[in-house]
Each structure stands twice: as structure tokens, then as C-alpha cells.
Amino acid sequence: MYNRKTLRLALIVLTIALTVPARADVIVDTRPLVEFHNASDKVVTVHVSALSDVRVDSQGRAQTRVPEGIVDIRASAGGIHTVSLTKVFLSGKSYTLRFWLDRAGLRATGSVVDATTRAEVTSLLAQITAERADLKLAKEMIDDEETELNALGDRIKAEKDKVDAQHATVDKNTADDVDAYNLTADILNSDRERYHDALDHYNDNVGAYNEKLTAFKVKEKHLDDIADAINGH
């Protein structure tokens, strides 16, 4: 016997889901957030790619959002001490970059990005961006399928109730009653077959989605590890 709870439990639950805003009209800024910590006794001015300069007071902190990916940074203290470095910043994450002065001049946490790593990061980011868009589309299609399955499940439940009601009142000696009952039962059986076919297709799509998502998470973790190593985390 089918009911809404049974039909819903029959669906494979997605174990991992992409995070999307709850409302389409809410704009969330997911650009990397970088906090600059000035541990020196001088004002530090930080220039990040094409963004406006960021002033960080002595022993102070300042924040700015930066583009995702390879980011070139140049900082100066007191107009005479300078340092240039390259970092990897990823969307949805926060970073802290500490500046200080020693005998060698202005210093900053983390290492620089060599040419090989720069190429690897650029390639990984391009792949991840494309796969993220593909996964989002696949998730939307799966959600639509689940909605259709649940609607069909509700229809089957209503048809089952109708069949049961007709069965209790049908006059087996009346051809019209029997024909009407058989028609309702045929519709129910047809929709049950449609449901099982649709459920098989849905489960196949969920399985393929989860395989892609697992591979995506592995690639994303690899990029995170590279970024953490470069940024000194």
C-alpha cells in the first residue's frame, strides 16, 4: 500500500548538498575576506591588485574583500619599507595576513607562489568553477524530479483511496460499475508503474550527482590545501 510517507522514504536522500541562498533576492558576498594585521610601529599601506589601497594603522587591523584566485599584494611601511607577495584566496573563506618589521625590513606571513603553483591553481580554479555550475544545474534538476515524484505519489494515494471506495460499493452484476472500477484500477496501476520508472531514473541521477560531487569535493580540498600552504595556515 502506498502513502505519502512511504513514497518519500523511498527516495534516496542526498548526503551532500551545495549551499545556495535560501531566497533568490538575497545577495551574499562570497568573495574572500582578508584581514590585515599590522604588528609594526608604523602605518602600513596595502595595495591589492586593482583594488583601492588599504591603510592599516600601527598595531591595528583592517579588512577588505578580494577577488578569488591568485592575488598579488604590495605593502609599504613608512614609505621606505616594502614587501611584495602573491597569495591564493578562495571564495567563502576568511584569511589573516600579518605584517611586521625586523632588520630585513617589512615582512608578511606565508610564502610566495611560484610559476608552477600559479599554473596549477589557475587550472584548478577554472575546473572547480565549471564543475560548481554543472553541479548546481544537476541539483536543480534532481529537486524538480523529487517534486514531480512527490506529486505523483500524492496522486497515487488519492487514486488508491478511490479504488478502495469503489471496490466497497461496486455491483459485480452491473457492467457499468465493473467497467468504471476497472478503469480506475487501471489508472492506478499505470501511475504506479510510472512512479517506479521515475523513481529508478531519479535514483540513477542522484547516484551520478553524488559521484560527481565527491570528486568535486576532493578537487576543492586539494585547492584548499595548496592555498593553506601558501598562505601560511
C-alpha positions as CSV (number, residue, x, y, z in Angstrom):
1,M,0.0,0.0,0.0
2,Y,1.3,3.4,-0.9
3,N,1.1,6.5,1.2
4,R,3.0,9.8,1.1
5,K,5.4,8.9,3.9
6,T,6.3,5.6,2.2
7,L,6.9,7.3,-1.1
8,R,9.1,10.0,0.4
9,L,11.1,7.4,2.3
10,A,11.7,5.5,-1.0
11,L,13.7,8.4,-2.3
12,I,17.4,8.4,-2.0
13,V,18.5,11.3,0.3
14,L,21.3,13.4,-1.0
15,T,24.1,13.1,1.6
16,I,25.9,16.2,0.4
17,A,24.3,19.3,-1.0
18,L,25.6,22.5,-2.5
19,T,24.9,25.5,-0.4
20,V,22.7,28.1,-2.1
21,P,20.9,31.2,-0.7
22,A,17.5,30.5,0.8
23,R,16.0,33.4,-1.1
24,A,16.7,34.4,-4.7
25,D,16.6,38.1,-3.8
26,V,19.2,37.9,-1.0
27,I,22.7,38.7,-2.4
28,V,25.5,37.1,-0.4
29,D,29.0,38.4,-0.9
30,T,31.2,35.2,-1.0
31,R,34.4,36.9,-2.1
32,P,37.4,36.0,0.1
33,L,37.6,38.2,3.2
34,V,41.2,39.2,4.1
35,E,42.1,40.9,7.4
36,F,45.4,42.7,7.6
37,H,47.1,42.8,10.9
38,N,49.8,45.4,11.3
39,A,52.2,44.3,14.1
40,S,54.7,47.1,13.4
41,D,55.0,50.6,14.9
42,K,54.4,52.3,11.5
43,V,51.4,52.7,9.3
44,V,51.2,50.0,6.6
45,T,49.6,50.7,3.2
46,V,48.5,47.6,1.4
47,H,47.8,47.5,-2.3
48,V,45.8,44.5,-3.6
49,S,45.7,44.0,-7.3
50,A,43.3,46.7,-8.8
51,L,41.6,47.5,-5.5
52,S,41.9,50.7,-3.6
53,D,44.8,50.8,-1.1
54,V,44.1,49.7,2.4
55,R,45.5,51.7,5.3
56,V,46.4,49.7,8.4
57,D,47.3,51.8,11.5
58,S,50.2,50.7,13.7
59,Q,49.2,47.7,15.8
60,G,45.8,47.9,14.0
61,R,43.7,45.7,11.8
62,A,41.8,46.4,8.5
63,Q,39.6,44.2,6.3
64,T,38.8,44.0,2.6
65,R,37.3,41.6,0.2
66,V,39.4,40.5,-2.7
67,P,38.9,38.5,-6.0
68,E,39.1,34.7,-5.8
69,G,42.3,33.1,-7.0
70,I,45.9,34.3,-7.3
71,V,46.2,37.8,-5.7
72,D,49.2,40.0,-6.0
73,I,49.9,42.2,-2.9
74,R,52.3,45.0,-2.3
75,A,52.7,46.7,1.1
76,S,54.8,49.5,2.4
77,A,55.5,50.9,5.9
78,G,56.6,54.5,6.5
79,G,57.1,54.9,2.7
80,I,60.5,53.2,2.8
81,H,59.9,49.5,3.8
82,T,58.2,47.5,1.1
83,V,57.2,43.9,0.5
84,S,55.6,42.1,-2.4
85,L,53.9,38.8,-2.3
86,T,51.4,36.6,-4.0
87,K,48.6,34.7,-2.2
88,V,45.7,32.3,-3.1
89,F,42.3,33.4,-1.7
90,L,39.2,31.2,-2.2
91,S,35.6,32.3,-2.2
92,G,33.6,31.8,1.1
93,K,36.8,31.9,3.2
94,S,38.5,34.3,5.5
95,Y,42.2,35.0,5.8
96,T,44.6,36.9,8.1
97,L,47.7,38.4,6.7
98,R,50.2,39.7,9.4
99,F,52.8,42.4,8.7
100,W,55.8,43.2,10.9
101,L,59.2,44.9,10.7
102,D,62.5,43.4,11.5
103,R,66.1,44.0,10.5
104,A,65.3,42.7,7.0
105,G,62.6,45.2,6.6
106,L,58.8,44.7,6.2
107,R,57.8,41.1,6.4
108,A,54.5,39.2,5.9
109,T,53.2,35.8,6.8
110,G,53.2,32.9,4.3
111,S,55.2,32.1,1.3
112,V,55.1,33.3,-2.3
113,V,53.6,31.5,-5.3
114,D,56.0,30.1,-7.9
115,A,55.2,29.8,-11.6
116,T,54.3,26.0,-11.3
117,T,51.9,26.5,-8.4
118,R,50.4,29.6,-10.1
119,A,49.6,27.5,-13.2
120,E,48.2,24.6,-11.1
121,V,45.9,27.0,-9.0
122,T,44.7,28.7,-12.1
123,S,43.8,25.4,-13.8
124,L,42.1,24.0,-10.6
125,L,40.0,27.2,-10.1
126,A,38.8,27.0,-13.7
127,Q,37.8,23.4,-13.3
128,I,36.1,24.0,-10.0
129,T,34.2,27.0,-11.3
130,A,32.9,25.0,-14.3
131,E,32.0,21.9,-12.1
132,R,30.3,24.0,-9.5
133,A,28.0,25.4,-12.1
134,D,27.3,21.9,-13.6
135,L,26.6,20.5,-10.1
136,K,24.2,23.4,-9.3
137,L,22.2,22.7,-12.5
138,A,22.2,19.0,-11.8
139,K,20.9,19.6,-8.2
140,E,18.1,21.8,-9.5
141,M,17.1,19.1,-12.0
142,I,17.1,16.5,-9.1
143,D,15.0,18.8,-7.0
144,D,12.5,19.1,-9.8
145,E,12.3,15.3,-10.2
146,E,11.7,14.9,-6.5
147,T,8.9,17.4,-6.6
148,E,7.3,15.5,-9.5
149,L,7.7,12.2,-7.7
150,N,6.0,13.5,-4.6
151,A,3.2,14.9,-6.7
152,L,2.7,11.6,-8.4
153,G,2.8,9.9,-5.0
154,D,0.0,12.1,-3.8
155,R,-2.0,11.3,-6.9
156,I,-1.4,7.6,-6.4
157,K,-2.6,7.8,-2.8
158,A,-5.8,9.6,-4.0
159,E,-6.4,7.0,-6.7
160,K,-5.8,4.2,-4.2
161,D,-8.5,5.7,-1.9
162,K,-10.8,6.0,-4.9
163,V,-10.2,2.3,-5.9
164,D,-10.9,1.2,-2.3
165,A,-14.1,3.2,-2.1
166,Q,-15.3,1.9,-5.5
167,H,-14.4,-1.7,-4.5
168,A,-16.6,-1.5,-1.5
169,T,-19.6,-0.3,-3.5
170,V,-19.3,-1.9,-6.9
171,D,-22.1,-4.1,-8.1
172,K,-20.4,-7.0,-9.8
173,N,-23.6,-7.8,-11.7
174,T,-23.6,-4.3,-13.2
175,A,-21.4,-4.0,-16.2
176,D,-21.1,-0.2,-15.9
177,D,-20.0,-0.5,-12.3
178,V,-17.4,-3.1,-13.1
179,D,-16.1,-1.1,-16.1
180,A,-15.8,2.1,-14.0
181,Y,-14.0,0.2,-11.3
182,N,-11.6,-1.5,-13.7
183,L,-10.8,1.8,-15.4
184,T,-9.9,3.4,-12.0
185,A,-7.8,0.4,-11.1
186,D,-6.0,0.5,-14.4
187,I,-5.2,4.2,-14.0
188,L,-3.8,3.4,-10.5
189,N,-1.6,0.6,-11.8
190,S,-0.4,2.7,-14.7
191,D,0.6,5.5,-12.4
192,R,2.3,3.1,-10.1
193,E,4.4,1.8,-13.0
194,R,5.2,5.4,-14.0
195,Y,6.2,6.1,-10.4
196,H,8.6,3.2,-10.2
197,D,10.2,4.1,-13.6
198,A,10.5,7.8,-12.5
199,L,12.0,6.7,-9.2
200,D,14.6,4.5,-10.9
201,H,15.6,7.4,-13.1
202,Y,15.7,9.8,-10.1
203,N,17.9,7.3,-8.1
204,D,20.3,7.0,-11.1
205,N,20.6,10.8,-11.3
206,V,21.2,11.1,-7.6
207,G,23.9,8.4,-7.8
208,A,25.6,10.2,-10.7
209,Y,25.3,13.5,-8.9
210,N,26.9,12.2,-5.7
211,E,29.8,10.7,-7.6
212,K,30.5,14.0,-9.3
213,L,30.1,15.9,-6.0
214,T,32.5,13.5,-4.3
215,A,35.1,14.1,-7.0
216,F,34.4,17.8,-6.8
217,K,35.0,17.9,-3.0
218,V,38.3,16.1,-3.4
219,K,39.5,18.6,-6.0
220,E,38.2,21.5,-3.8
221,K,40.1,20.1,-0.8
222,H,43.3,19.8,-2.9
223,L,43.0,23.5,-3.8
224,D,42.3,24.4,-0.1
225,D,45.5,22.6,0.9
226,I,47.6,24.5,-1.7
227,A,46.1,27.8,-0.5
228,D,46.7,27.0,3.1
229,A,50.3,26.0,2.5
230,I,50.9,29.3,0.5
231,N,49.1,31.5,3.0
232,G,50.9,30.1,6.0
233,H,47.9,28.3,7.6
